[in-house]
Amino acid sequence: MQILNPARQIDGARFREVLGSYPTGVAIVTCMDENGLATGMVIGSFTSVSLDPPLIAYLPMKTSRTFARMSGSSTFCVNILAADQETICQHFASQVEDKFAGIAWHPSPAGNPVLDGVVAWIDCDYASVTEVGDHYIVLGGALDMQLERDTAPLLFFQRGYGRFSPGPLVAAAERETIQAVRLAEMGRDEMEAVATELNAECSIIAAVGGDVVYVAVENCSPHWRLRSRLGFRVPCAPPLGPLFVGNPGAPADSEWLKRLSRPDQETIDSSLAQLERVRSRGWSISLQGPNDDENLDEMVALYSNPHRTPGQERRLLAAAKERASLHEPDELLEDVAYDVRHLSVPVHDASGHVLLVLRLSAVPPRADMHQIRQWLERLQQSAARLEKTIASRREQLRV
């Protein structure tokens, strides 16, 4: 296809201002030049072009001396920068003669420099180089590629660098978290008493910005060896967070289900049945899976990072979906021993809405129903006392 439209006159400053409102990723294209020296240049114009065949493109300026040196190489490597690599980006964009001085890198399969710490790299050969306006369009055929780090990429937006930040508005989430922590402080004595008495972990969790967040934790369990859950959050999505669903600050039933990824009718029906069991029982239970603690907690820790990636969120949701059968089992038999991951009971406000959830974790394994009922009774006693404390404090504030 040939473009016949004549060139248009648009002010360069206006062009940059308007196009600068569209964020782009930041990459460094590298190669070994004809003298065997590592060379590279920053680009903000990297894009995928085709899946079949696998093609990518970037657009260097025609006046680029670095590209003139690089074009003598038969291959090149696109390094996708991570959000914490802004200083490396600025170094390569500077007038420093040796761009690789002090920069750690290792060779790609094609022999091109891969900068340590990048999100990913793509080795390419040259499919074509086309002159368009004041730039070249370099079309590269992908030879090899690899994800190096599961982290957010560096972005360029309106002449500044930043990162992708998913999830709810931060300010709103911070306000909700502060309110939840203040409520949890009223229950700290109860939480510590439960943990000490039962030699377990007791925590207070709250619904914040579509997530369920651990806002207070006390651990007295000899069975627990992993990191503290304080500050951990999980998405309020099936099968997680059922005690909060339909309450203020948490998703409604339909919104809760929407966080499932392409669910079939069986999954939807099963999730709704679990939700109904929780509401009927007035408490929630989750059982241990086979050797899943460490992997699951690592995924939760990654999700809890405010700079998590969408991929990390998808993996946690997928893991939760795979474990759905361990949540809210239909039958709990008297003559069966269970490995309990969590037992949770609600803490209500004066209107009957769920404000917080009191959760028991890291309990001894192989518990029968008699033991589970004792744990539940102890949790419910503390939840009832916490409800009275919260109601009393709020009444005092109104006086």
Buried (B, 14 or more C-beta within 10 A) or exposed (E): EEEEEEEEEEEEEEEEEEEBEEEBBBBBBBBBBEEEEBBBBBBBBBEEBEEEEBBBBBBBBEEBEBBEBBBEBEBBBBBBBBBBBBEBBEBBBEEEEEBBEEBEBEEBBBBBBBBBBBBBBBBBEBBEEEEEEEBBBBBBBBBEBEEBBEBBBBBBEEEEBBBBEEBEEEEEBEEBBEBBBEBBEBBEEBBBBBBEEBBBBBBBBBBBBBBBBBBBBBBBBEEBEEEEBEEBBBBBBBBBBBBBBBBEBBBEBEBBBEBBEEBEEEBEEBBBEBBEBBEEEEBBBBBBBEEBBEEBBEBBBBBBEEBBBEEBBEBBBEBBBEBBEBBBBEEBEEEEEBBBBBBBBBBBBEEEBBBBBBBBBBBBEEBBBEBBEEBBEBBBBBBBBBBEBBEEEEEEEEE
